[in-house]
C-alpha cells in the first residue's frame, strides 16, 4: 500500500473557460477562444475572490488553474491573475501552484513566464503520442509537438505531470504500451491515466450512438490498465489514486483535497466549491452570466445569487462521499475513524456490505484501513456503489 501525506488544509481552483477547439470526449464547460475578453475575465476572477473571500479556506496551501485551456492566457493577464491571487492568499503559504497546459502552448518563454509568477507544477495534456488517435478525438497537437513540450518541461521544471487516455477508439494494447513508456522516459514525476468515458452530451457519445465509431474492446482496456500498473511500478511511480501515479513526494496535493474532504474555493464559470463540512456550491456554466455578475461597476449580490447553486449535504450523502473518495485512494477508508464519526450502527451496516466484497476478493483490510484490491480496482464503480 502506498502511503502519502496530504499537504493541504485547503485550496483555490480557477476555471479558465476558453479553448481553441473542444475535444470530442470533453464534458467540462468551455467556450471558443475567439470570444475571450481576457482582461475582463481576469477582473472577474479577482472580483469574485474579493466578494467570496470569507469562503476561502482559512489556510490555503494549493492554487490550481485548470480549464478549458489555461495556457491560452496572455502573458500580461496571467501575470495579473497570479499576482493578484498570491497577494490575496499570502504568497509564502502556497506550497503547490499548478497550471494545466496544452503541448502546443509550451515554449521556453511560456515556461519562464509561468515559473516567474509562482507556478511550481505543470500538468500537460498529452493524451497520446499517436497522431491518428489524436486526430480522432480532436486534439490539435501531434505526437512530435507533445514530445517537444515534454523535453522542454522536463529540462526546466522539477515537477511535471502528464495525462494519457486509454480505451480510445482504434487504440490497441501495444500502442498504449508505447505511449506509457514514452511518457515515462520523458521524466515526468506524475502520470494521470484515465479510461475514456462516454459522457452524455459529448460529440464522442453521439458518434458512438450513430455508429460512426466503435468503443475499444473491454478486455483490451483491462489489459491496458494492468500494463499501466506494471510499467509505472517499474519506473518507480506508485499508484496513489485510481487514475494517478507519482514518484514519492510528487502526488498532487491539490487533487488530494478532493479525495480527503478538505475545503476548496472554486472561481470561474462552472467552478465548484466545498466548505469542508457539508456545503457545496457551484457557478453556472455560463461565461456571459459570469462576466455580467463580476465585472459591472458595482457587482450585485442579486446577480451572484442567480449564478450560484448551493447544496447542503445530508449525513447519508456525506457518508457515501467519504466511502467513495477514500476508496479511490490506495490508502483507503479508515474504518476506525468512520465508526468513531458515524457511530456503531452506520459501521455495522457498512461492514455487512464490505464482507461480501472481501470474500469476493474486491476489498481487503490492512489494519483499520479498507482498500480496493487489484481485482476490485477493475470494477471500482460497481463495488463502491454497492456499499452505499
BAZAKOL-468456 format. One record per atom (N, C-alpha, C): z negated, y negated, x negated. Coordinates in pm, whole numbers, plus 50000, padded with zeros to 5 digits. Example, Ala and Ser with C-alpha at 12.3 -4.5 7.8 and 13.67 -1.06 7.14 Angstrom:
2
492205056948681 492205045048770 492205033048680 492925022548715 492865010648633 492134999748710 
//
This chain:
388
500005012049915 500005000050000 500004987649912 500874978049944 500974965849865 500074955149924 499054951149851 498154940649896 498574927449834 498484916749910 498774903649854 497904893449923 497684882549854 496794872149904 497594861549978 497174858650100 497804847850175 497284834650121 498204826350075 497824813750010 497314803650111 497994802750224 497864790750303 496784790650409 496294778750434 495464776150551 496334771450666 497454765450634 498374760450736 499634755150672 500624752350756 501894747750703 502644738650797 503724732850746 504624724450826 506034729850810 506724731550923 508114736050925 508984724850981 510144722450919 511094712350966 512414719250994 512924717651116 514184724051154 515324714051146 516204715951048 517404707651034 518504714251117 518984707851223 519764715051323 521274715551301 521774710651188 523224709651173 523794720551082 524994725151117 525734735051038 527204731051033 527874734750923 529324732850917 530024741751019 529514754051030 530094763851120 528994773551160 529004777851284 527974786951333 528374801351302 527484808851238 527714823051213 527664830451346 528484840751361 528634846951493 527404854851536 526494857851442 525284865451477 524074856551502 524194843651478 523034834651477 522654830151617 521324831351650 520854826051777 519854814751759 519754809351635 518934797551613 519664785151664 518904775051704 519534762951756 520224755451643 521494751751665 522214743351569 523314735751641 523784725251575 524894717151625 525864714551511 527074710451544 528084707851441 527704695951355 527964697151224 527564686651131 528334673751155 529484674451219 530244662151247 529444652751337 528464658251410 527624649951498 526444643751426 526254647151302 525004643551233 524884628651206 523764623051248 523344609751208 522104611951123 522304613550992 521244618350905 520064608650896 520364595950888 519264586350878 518404586751004 519054587251118 518304587551243 517494600451255 518064611451208 517334624151215 516074623651129 516194618651007 515014617850920 513984608250978 514434597051034 513504588151104 512744595651213 513474604051287 512854611551397 511834621551345 512154628651238 511194638151180 509884631151144 509994619951076 508794612951029 508024606851145 508744601651245 508084596151363 507374607151441 508034618751456 507384629751527 506104633851455 506164634651323 504934638051249 503844627951278 504174615051273 503164604751295 502564605551435 503384608851535 502894609751672 502074622451695 502264632351609 501594645251630 500654648751513 500294638851433 499544641751311 498204648451339 497644646151458 496374652651490 496544667751509 497794672251530 498074686451544 498304693251410 498494685451307 498774691151175 497554698851127 497744710851071 496584718251019 495764709750924 494454711250933 493544703150853 493844704550704 494184716550662 494614718850524 496014724850529 496964718150467 498354722550469 498794726250328 499114739050311 499484744150179 500994745850162 501704747450275 503124750650264 503974741050345 505154738450292 506154729950355 507464737650349 508144738950463 509344747250470 510414739750548 511574737350484 512704730950551 513744741750578 513934744750707 514874755250747 515904750050844 516664759150900 517714754450989 518414765751062 519694762351105 520544751651055 520834753450908 521304742550848 521654742550706 521024730450638 519764731650592 519084720350528 519784715250403 520544723950336 521214719550213 522334709650239 522634706950368 523604696450403 522994682450398 521664681650394 521014668450392 521514660150274 522044648150299 522474639450188 521304636050097 521594633549971 520544631449871 519554620649912 520044609349959 519154598249994 518214602150108 518744609550207 517924613250321 516964624650287 517384633650198 516444643850152 515284637350077 515594627449996 514544620049923 513584613450022 514124606750125 513254600050223 512384610050298 512984621350338 512244631250415 511134637550332 511484642550214 510484649550132 509394640150085 509764627950045 508764618250001 507834614350116 508424611850234 507624608050350 506654618950392 507114631450392 506244642450432 505134644850330 505504644850203 504494647450099 503444636550095 503844624050117 502864613250123 501894615150239 502444619550353 501604621450471 500674633450457 501144643550386 500374655950376 499404656050259 499624647550163 498804647950042 499514656549939 500204649949849 501124656449756 500524668349684 499314666849635 498734677149549 498354689749626 498304689049760 497874700549839 499004710449865 500264706349848 501384715149880 501594725049765 501314737649794 501454747949690 502834754449692 503454755149810 504774761349822 505654752449908 506764747749852 507724739149921 509084746149913 509524751450027 510754759350034 511854751550104 513084753050055 514254748450129 515244759950139 515814761750258 516884771350278 518214764850242 519054772050168 520334766350125 521454776450145 522664771250161 523864779550162 524484779550023 525104790549981 525654791349845 526634780249811 527444776049907 528454765949880 527864752149851 526574750249880 525914737349857 525134736949726 525104747949653 524304748749532 525104743849411 524634732949352 525224727449230 524094723749135 524444720449013 523434715848918 522714703548973 523484694349032 522894681949085 522004684549206 522434693549296 521614695949416 520304702749379 520334712049284 519094718449240 518144708149180 518704699349097 517884688949033 517264679749138 518034676449242 517524667949349 516364674649421 516564686949464 515514694049539 514244695049456 514394698449330 513204700149246 512534686849216 513324676249203 512744663149172 511794658449282 512024663149405 511194658649516 510284669749568 509954679149480 508854688149508 509184702449545 510454705749569 510804719449605 510494728749488 509754739449516 509474749349411 509854763549452 510534764549567 511054777649612 512344775249689 513404782449651 514704780649713 515164793949771 515504793849899 515954805849970 517444804450000 518244813449945 519694812149957 520254823150048 521044819050145 521594828250244 522894834650196 522784845650126 523974852550073 524574861650180 523754870350239 524094880050344 524934891750292 525944889150211 526734899750147 527574893350038 528014901649942 528974896949842 530394901549876 530534908849986 531824914550027 532594904150110 533724899650057 534484889050124 534914892850265 535264905450283 535724910050415 534594908950517 533394913250479 532254912550570 531854898150598 531874889850494 531524875750511 532464869050610 533744872150599 534734866450692 534484871350834 534134884050848 533914889950981 532814882651056 531724878950987 530584872851056 530594857551050 531664851850992 531844837450999 531164829350891 530804835750778 530244828050667 531354820450597 531054808550547 532054800150482 532224803250334 531194808650269 531294811550127 531924825250104 532384827449982 532854840749944 531894846549841 532174858749798 531264865649707 531084858249577 532154852749522 532054846049393 531244833149404 531354826049516 530524814149537 529044817849540 528724829049604 527324833649607 526844837249467 527684843949390 527294847649253 527054835149168 527934825449180 527794813049102 526514805849141 526214805349271 524994798749317 523754805749262 523734818849267 522574826249218 522394824849068 523504824448994 523394822448848 522784808848818 523234798648890 522684785148868 521204784748905 520864790549019 519484790149066 518544797948974 518974809848933 518094818248851 517824812148714 518744803648668 518554797348537 517744784448545 517524779448667 516864766448681 515634766448771 515494776548854 514384776748950 513574789548930 512274788448910 511454800348884 511194808949006 511494804049126 511184811549247 512374811049343 513244821049332 514454821749414 514364833849506 514654831649634 514724842349732 516154843549782 516614855849801 517954858049855 517894865849985 518834862950075 518934870050203 520144879350203 519944891450255 521024900950279 520894906150423 522024910850477 522024917250609 522614931150592 521994940950659 522614954250661 522904958450804 523834967850819 524294971850952 525384962851005 526094955750914 527194947150957 528384955751003 529184950851097 530364958351140 531294961051020 531624973550999 532524977050889 531824979250756 530504977450751 529754979250627 529444994050608 529504998750484 529115012450456 527945012750358 527375024450340 526175025850257 526475021850112 527615026050061 527965023049921 528105008049900 528725001349996 528894986849983 527564979549986 526664983950075 525354977450081 524574980049952 524714991949897 524054995049769 524514985349661 525814982549657 526334972949558 525744959149581 525644955049708 525074941849739 523634940649689 522834950949717 521424950449677 521294950249525 522034958849458 521974959149311 522394945849252 523474940249306 523964927549252 522954916449274 522354916049392 521334905849419 520164907149323 519664919349304 518504921349218 518854918949071 520064922149032 520484919548895 520554904548865 520684896448971 520724881948955 519324876248927 518304884448937 516964879948900 516174873149010 516534875449139 515734869449247 514334875349244 513364867149275 511974871649278 511584877049416 512404873749515 512094877349654 513404880749724 513354890949807 514534895049882 514154896950029 514894890250117 514774892750261 516024900350304 515824912050361 516964920350402 516764924350547 517654919550633 517494921050777 518534930550833 518104938750927 519044946751004 519744937651105 521064938451113 521814929751204 521344931951348 521054921051416 520614921651555 521694915551645 521944922151757 522904917151854 522134909351960 521954896451934 521174888052023 522034883352141 521354881252254 522064876152372 522694862552340 523804859952404 524494847052399 525074843852260 525184853652171 525864851052044 527294855952052 528144850151969 529544854351965 529664868951922 528774873351834 528774887251787 528614896851904 527634894151989 527384903052103 528554902952200 529154891252219 530314890452309 531484898452255 531704897752124 532794905452063 532554920452078 531294924652061 530974938852080 531194942852225 530714934652318 530854937952459 532314938452503 533154930352437 534584930152470 535344941352400 534644949152316 535294960052244 536104955552125 535854943352076 536654938151965 536014940751829 534784945551828 534184950751706 533184961651743 532894970151647 532034981651673 530784980851587 529664984051648 528414984051572 528454994351461 527694991451355 527565000951245 526885013651296 527225024951235 526605037551271 525095036851246 524305041351343 522845040351333 522315047951212 522865059751187 522385067551073 522725060750941 523855053850935 524185046150815 523175034950793 522765028250903 521785017450890 520435022850842 520045034550891 518805040950845 518885044050697 520045049250654 520225052450512 520215039750427 520795028950480 520785016150407 519355011350385 518525012450489 517135008050476 516395016550374 516595029550378 515935038550284 516365035250141 517655032950123 518185029149993 517605015949945 517485006450036 516914993350004 515494994849950 514685003150015 513305005149970 513265011249830 514135020849803 514145027449672 514605017849562 515655010149590 516185001149488 515214989849456 514634983749558 513694972849531 512494977949451 512014989849485 510904995749411 511284997649264 512515002149240 512955004349102 513024991349023 513264980349091 513344967249024 511984960149022 510944966549073 509614960749068 509224952449187 510094951549289 509754944049410 509074953349510 508054948349575 507304956149672 507594950949813 507774960149907 507914955850046 506524951850095 506404939350143 505114934750194 505164931350342 506364932050399 506574929750541 507844937250578 508074939650707 509174948550746 510504945250679 510804932450661 512114928550609 512034921050476 510864920950412 510684912450295 510094920050176 510654917150058 510304923849934 510114913149826 509134915049740 508874904849639 508234910849515 508474904549401 507664907449285 506244902649314 505224909249261 503844905049287 503644890049256 503084882849352 502844868649336 503944859749390 505074865849433 506194857949484 506434860149633 505444865249705 505554866749850 505664852849914 506364852050027 506494839250097 505174835550163 504524825350108 503244821150164 503414814550300 504524807450319 504724800850449 504934811150559 505824820750537 506064830850640 504814839250667 503974840750566 502724848150586 501804841350687 501944828150702 501154821150804 501444826950942 502714829950969 503104835251099 502504849051122 502504857351019 502064871251032 500544872451038 499834862150992 498364862850990 497704852751084 498474847351178 497894838951282 497344825751236 497914820351126 497454807351075 498174795951149 497614783851147 498264772751218 499444766851142 500414761951218 501564755051157 502104745051257 502664734451204 503274723751284 504774724351264 505524725151374 506984725451366 507584712351412 508454706551329 509114693951360 510614696251377 511214689351473 512654690351493 513004697551621 514274696451664 514694703151788 514554718151776 513934724451875 513684738851888 512554743851798 511914735251720 510844739651631 509594743451710 508934754251664 507724759351727 506484755551645 505364754351715 504074751351651 503004760551708 501934762451630 500804770651674 499534764751615 498494763851697 497254757551650 496304767251582 496704780051570 495844789851505 494774795351597 494774790751722 493764795251818 494444802251935 494964794252032 495694800752141 496774791952202 497104780652139 498104771652196 499384771752114 500484774852181 501814773652120 502554762352191 503414755852119 504264745652180 505584745252106 506614741352174 507924740752108 508764729652170 509614724152085 510534713752128 511784720052188 512354713352285 513614718152342 514704718352235 515604727952247 516764728352156 517824718752204 517594706052184 518494695552234 518414683652139 519374682252050 519314671751948 519384657852009 520154656052115 520244642752176 518894638752236 518284647952306 516984645052366 515934642752258 516014650452152 515064648852042 515174634951979 516394630751951 516584617651889 516194606351983 516484607852113 516064597552209 514534596352212 513864607652198 512404607652207 511754600652088 512304602851968 511594598451848 512264587251769 513374581751818 513984570651743 514204558351829 513534557451944 513544544952019 512634535051949 512734522451985 511904512351918 510424515051939 510074520352057 508694524252084 508714538352144 508584548752060 508644562552110 507694564652228 508224571052330 507484572252456 506804585752470 505484585852498 504794598552527 505394605752647 505964598152744 506584604452861 507804612552819 508634606952731 509794614252681 509344626352600 508284624552522 507764635452441 507324647152529 506684644152641 506234654652732 507414662352792 508534655452814 509714662352867 510364671252763 510234667552636 510834675252527 510054687952499 508754687552521 507844698052473 507484707952584 507434720652547 506864731052633 505604736552566 504554738252645 503294743452593 502964756852658 502284765252583 501854778252633 500444781152582 499554784452673 498204788552636 498144803752644 497914810252531 497924824752525 496644830552585 496794841152663 495644848252717 495054857352609 493864862752636 493274872252541 494194884152519 494794889152627 495684900652613 496884897352525 497454885552544 498594881452462 498194879852316 497004874352292 496524872752155 496304886252088 495744895852162 495544909252106 496874915752071 497844914352161 499154920352136 499844913952017 499724900652006 500314893851891 499664898351761 498334900151764 497644904551643 498134918351600 498284927351696 498794940751664 500214939851608 501074932451676 502474931651637 502664925451499 502014914051476 502244907051350 501594914151232 500394919551250 499744926251137 500474939151101 500984946351201 501694958751169 503054956151106 503534943951114 504754940451040 504494940550888 503264938350850 502934937650708 502524951350655 502694953350525 502264965950466 500734966850459 500054955550457 498594955850459 498094961750590 498754958350700 498434964150828 497364956850907 496894963651010 495894958151102 494504962351056 493614952551041 492224955251006 491494959551134 491274972451147 490684977651272 489234973551288 488514972051178 487124967551187 487064953351243 487934944551191 487954930751239 488424930151384 489394938751419 489894939151556 488764942951653 488034953351617 486924957951703 485834947251712 485524940851601 484494930551598 484864918751686 486144914951682 486614903351757 486794906351904 487434917851937 487844920352074 486904929752150 485964936252079 484974944452147 485304959252148 484284967052182 484374981652178 485424987052274 485494981552395 486424986752495 487874984652453 488164972752401 489534970052355 489914979452241 488954982052152 489234990952040 489455005352087 488645010052183 488815023552235 490195025252299 490615015152373 491935015752437 493045016452333 492925008252228 493945008452123 493895021552045 492695026152012 492555038351931 493185050352000 493075051052132 493665062152208 495185062252189 495805050552196 497255049852179 497655052252034 496835047151942 497115048851800 497115063651761 496185071351819 496025085351778 497305093351795 498055090451903 499315097651925 500305095051812 500335082651766 501305079151661 500845083751523 499535084751504 499035090551379 499435105351373 499255112451484 499635126551489 501145128351469 501925118851520 503385119751509 503895115351372 502995109751290 503405105351157 503995091451152 503775083451258 504325069951263 503335059451210 502035062451220 500985053451174 500025061251085 499335053950998 498335060450915 497185050650888 496025056250858 494855048450822 494635049050672 494245037650616 493715037250481 492425029250490 491295036350498 490045029550528 490115023850669 489795011050682 489855004450813 491234998950847 492175000150753 493494994050773 494465004050836 495114999650943 496115007751012 497495002150980 498405010650935 499745005750900 500815015750939 502025011050944 503175019550972 503475028350851 503815040950877 504315049550771 505795046350748 506405052750648 507845050550625 508635054950748 508195065850809 508865070350931 508665060151043 507455054851054 507135045251158 507905032251145 508165028151021 508915015850998 510295016751063 510895028551060 512245030251114 512285028351265 511155030551332 511085028751478 509955019051513 509795008851430 508634999851441 508534993151577 509664988451633 509614981751763 509054991151869 509535003451870 509105013351967 507615016451953 507155017951827 505755021051804 504855009551847 505194997451805 504344985851833 504234983151982 505374983652051 505364981052196 504504991552267 504525003852218 503735014452281 502235011952267 501835003652171 500415000752152 499894989852243 500784983052312 500374972052400 499764977552529 
//
